[in-house]
Every structure is written in structure tokens, then in C-alpha cells.
Amino acid sequence: MDALIIESLPLDLPNFLGRESWEKSFLAAGVLRFQRNHPILQEFLYHMRDKFDGDDWGANGPKLVTEVMKQFCSTDELKKMTAETCLGITLFDPEAFYLVPWKAN
């Protein structure tokens, strides 16, 4: 299970994804929603085509989403990624989808 959904998803938002955690500087690839033909979808595919790494699962998930979003939003800082700076893509805090840590302390 990649995410635990305990409340309704924000279906009034056409484009969203979540941060993986506060400790890591990665966006998550487990829960995302985009409008059909949103330009970032094509960027995800180009990135996968050019940089696929079968030896690193994260390279094709959280790292892919994070790198593409950094380019797409013109910032390396996740906190500066907003719907206004990222063509309508809302980023949720880790608590929205990832209440249970993926790795035990």
C-alpha cells in the first residue's frame, strides 16, 4: 500500500500531488492527479524515456517527479512550488497522503 486515504480526495482540484516527507526533499509518486493532456505529463514521459534506471526504483518514481517539477516550476525549493508557479499543480504536505512513514525509525 503506497498511501492511506482516510478522507475524501480533493477532487475539486484538477492537478495535485504530495510531498513524500519533510525530512527528504522528494515529491511523491504514489498519489497524483492531472487533467488530461496537462503539459507536465509529457515531461514525465520524456524524463522516463531519457533517464530510466531499472536499478533504482526511486529514479522512476519520486526522483522523476521531483526533478521534473523542479524544472517545470523553475525552482529547486519544494516550498516555493505552488499552483501559481507550477501551472495549476497543487502540492500537499506529507500528512495529506503519507501519515505512516515508509521506513521505521
Secondary structure, DSSP 8 states (H G I E B T S, - for coil): ------S---TT-SSEEEES-SSS--EEEEEEE--TT-HHHHHHHHHHHHH--TT-GGGGTHHHHHHHHHHHHT-S-GGG--TTTTTT-EEE-GGGT--S-SS--
